[in-house]
Amino acid sequence: AIRVRCLFTPCHTSGHMCYFMWEDGSPDAPALFSGDTLFVGGCGKFFEGTAEQMYTNLTQILGALPKETKVFCGHECTVRNLKFALKVEPENEIVKKKLAWAKQRDDEDLPTVPSTLQEEFLYNPFLRVTEEPLQKFTGKMDPVEVLRTLRTEKDNFKKPKERPNPQAMLAFDWGLFSPFLEKK
């Protein structure tokens, strides 16, 4: 009884597909398996496609699905995506709350997936390309150009360096890991 709609979403790869699934009469929200097109707080790289294609994918294809649709993406990269979203929109309280939540989930080794389309429109910068803070950040007005600039910025976004664990560094200094590192 589960219905599946295959959605052609070229950009990350030229043949990329997403899958929208629902069951008539079910109280459960429909599900989107978005692969490498839409992530929690982000979107996929434009490996084999263009910003125009991704814009169409995010606005006309995926963005047109019911807002309660659960988003199941292909990778768990929510914390990193939301760190970038916070750089783009440092005053967005929803981004701040979602990032804190995602960090806690990550610390507890719990998934941050799924989200919903409705939530994504509140904190995912790649779905907010017509919003003033995103246009200000990119210096662009045209939504496709905002998206193109955001993706370039995200591609160059460096994860903040985390300090190594002091106890682990001492263990290395004392040679405690040496037996495990020696080649046999």
Backbone hydrogen bonds, N-H to C=O, Kabsch-Sander energy under -0.5 kcal/mol:
donor,donor_aa,acceptor,acceptor_aa,energy
3,R,22,W,-3.8
5,R,20,F,-3.1
6,C,4,V,-0.5
7,L,18,C,-3.2
8,F,6,C,-0.6
9,T,7,L,-0.7
9,T,16,H,-2.5
11,C,13,T,-2.0
16,H,13,T,-1.3
18,C,7,L,-2.6
19,Y,33,F,-2.0
20,F,5,R,-2.7
21,M,19,Y,-0.5
21,M,31,A,-3.4
22,W,3,R,-1.9
24,D,1,A,-0.6
26,S,23,E,-2.1
31,A,21,M,-2.9
32,L,70,K,-3.1
33,F,19,Y,-3.1
34,S,32,L,-0.9
34,S,72,F,-1.6
35,G,72,F,-0.6
37,T,34,S,-2.6
38,L,34,S,-0.7
39,F,42,G,-2.7
41,G,39,F,-0.7
42,G,39,F,-1.5
44,G,37,T,-1.5
47,F,45,K,-1.4
48,E,11,C,-1.8
48,E,12,H,-0.6
49,G,11,C,-0.7
54,M,50,T,-2.2
55,Y,51,A,-2.7
56,T,52,E,-2.1
57,N,53,Q,-2.7
58,L,54,M,-3.0
59,T,55,Y,-2.5
60,Q,56,T,-1.5
61,I,56,T,-1.8
62,L,57,N,-3.3
63,G,57,N,-0.5
65,L,62,L,-1.7
69,T,66,P,-2.0
70,K,30,P,-2.9
71,V,115,S,-2.6
72,F,32,L,-3.4
72,F,70,K,-0.6
73,C,71,V,-0.6
74,G,35,G,-2.7
77,C,75,H,-1.0
81,N,77,C,-2.3
82,L,78,T,-2.9
83,K,79,V,-2.1
84,F,80,R,-1.8
85,A,81,N,-2.4
86,L,82,L,-2.2
87,K,83,K,-1.6
88,V,84,F,-2.2
89,E,85,A,-2.8
92,N,89,E,-1.7
93,E,91,E,-0.9
96,K,92,N,-1.9
97,K,93,E,-2.4
98,K,94,I,-2.5
99,L,95,V,-2.7
100,A,96,K,-2.2
101,W,97,K,-2.3
102,A,98,K,-2.7
103,K,99,L,-2.7
104,Q,100,A,-2.0
105,R,101,W,-2.5
106,D,102,A,-2.6
107,D,103,K,-2.7
108,E,104,Q,-1.7
109,D,106,D,-1.6
110,L,105,R,-3.2
115,S,71,V,-1.3
117,L,69,T,-1.9
118,Q,67,K,-2.4
120,E,116,T,-2.4
121,F,117,L,-1.9
122,L,119,E,-2.1
123,Y,119,E,-1.0
124,N,120,E,-2.8
127,L,124,N,-1.9
128,R,125,P,-1.0
131,E,128,R,-2.1
134,L,131,E,-0.6
135,Q,131,E,-1.9
136,K,132,E,-2.8
137,F,133,P,-2.2
138,T,134,L,-2.1
139,G,135,Q,-2.0
140,K,135,Q,-0.9
146,V,142,D,-2.5
147,L,143,P,-2.5
148,R,144,V,-2.7
149,T,145,E,-2.5
150,L,146,V,-2.7
151,R,147,L,-2.5
152,T,148,R,-1.9
153,E,149,T,-2.6
154,K,150,L,-2.8
155,D,151,R,-2.5
156,N,152,T,-1.4
157,F,154,K,-1.1
169,M,165,N,-2.2
170,L,166,P,-2.1
171,A,167,Q,-2.2
172,F,168,A,-2.2
173,D,169,M,-2.7
174,W,170,L,-2.6
175,G,172,F,-1.3
176,L,171,A,-2.4
177,F,171,A,-0.6
178,S,175,G,-0.9
180,F,177,F,-1.2
181,L,177,F,-1.3
181,L,178,S,-0.6
182,E,178,S,-1.5
